């Protein structure tokens, strides 16, 4: 807990300013914000399901690329990054 005592002749504004600085320095706000958005750990089954889903998408993408139905997609706004897998599979599959 942060505690600040008023000094002789100190204005309320400077007292509040000093208190604010002490709170920030103590890390109380950071801990409170971290707890606010805390996420539970995912179960082993959920992690396995997500890994399987990613593997299936990767395999499907690779298969389409090998048979020539998938063009490489480079997002013009982000040239160093490829588009999302969903965009690639939906937009770039030749019929």
C-alpha positions in Angstrom: 0.0 0.0 0.0 1.3 3.5 -0.9 1.2 6.2 1.7 2.0 9.9 1.3 1.9 12.4 4.1 1.3 16.1 3.5 4.4 18.3 4.0 4.2 21.8 5.6 3.0 24.3 3.1 2.4 21.7 0.3 -0.5 22.3 -2.0 -3.1 19.6 -2.6 -2.1 19.4 -6.3 1.5 18.7 -5.5 0.4 16.1 -2.9 -1.7 14.3 -5.5 1.1 14.5 -8.0 3.6 13.0 -5.5 1.1 10.2 -4.7 0.5 9.5 -8.3 4.3 9.1 -8.9 4.7 6.8 -5.9 1.8 4.6 -7.1 3.4 4.3 -10.6 6.8 3.6 -9.2 5.4 0.9 -6.8 3.9 -1.1 -9.7 0.4 -1.4 -8.1 -1.4 -0.3 -11.3 0.6 -2.7 -13.5 -0.3 -5.7 -11.2 -4.0 -4.6 -11.2 -4.1 -4.3 -15.0 -2.5 -7.7 -15.5 -5.0 -9.3 -13.2 -7.8 -7.6 -15.1 -7.1 -9.4 -18.3 -5.8 -12.7 -16.9 -6.6 -15.7 -19.0 -6.8 -19.2 -17.7 -4.5 -21.8 -19.1 -6.0 -23.9 -21.9 -6.6 -27.5 -21.3 -4.4 -30.1 -22.9 -7.3 -31.2 -25.1 -7.9 -27.6 -26.4 -4.2 -27.2 -27.2 -4.2 -30.5 -29.1 -7.3 -29.5 -31.1 -5.8 -26.1 -32.0 -2.5 -27.8 -33.1 -4.5 -30.3 -35.2 -6.5 -27.5 -36.8 -3.3 -25.6 -37.7 -1.7 -28.7 -39.1 -4.7 -29.5 -41.3 -4.7 -25.9 -42.7 -1.0 -26.1 -43.4 -1.4 -29.5 -45.1 -4.3 -28.3 -47.2 -2.4 -25.2 -48.2 0.7 -27.2 -49.2 -1.4 -29.7 -51.2 -3.1 -26.8 -53.1 0.3 -25.3 -53.8 1.7 -28.6 -55.1 -1.1 -29.2 -57.5 -0.8 -25.6 -58.8 -4.1 -24.2 -57.5 -2.7 -21.9 -55.0 -0.8 -18.7 -55.9 1.6 -17.1 -53.4 -0.2 -14.1 -51.9 1.7 -11.1 -50.8 -0.3 -8.3 -49.2 0.8 -5.0 -50.8 0.3 -3.2 -47.5 2.6 -5.6 -45.7 5.1 -6.8 -48.3 7.2 -8.8 -45.7 4.2 -10.7 -44.5 2.0 -13.1 -46.3 -1.8 -12.9 -46.1 -3.7 -14.8 -43.5 -4.3 -18.5 -44.3 -8.0 -17.8 -44.5 -7.5 -15.1 -47.1 -5.1 -17.2 -49.0 -7.4 -20.2 -49.2 -10.5 -18.2 -50.0 -9.1 -15.6 -52.4 -6.2 -17.3 -54.3 -7.5 -20.8 -55.1 -7.8 -21.0 -58.9 -10.8 -22.9 -60.2 
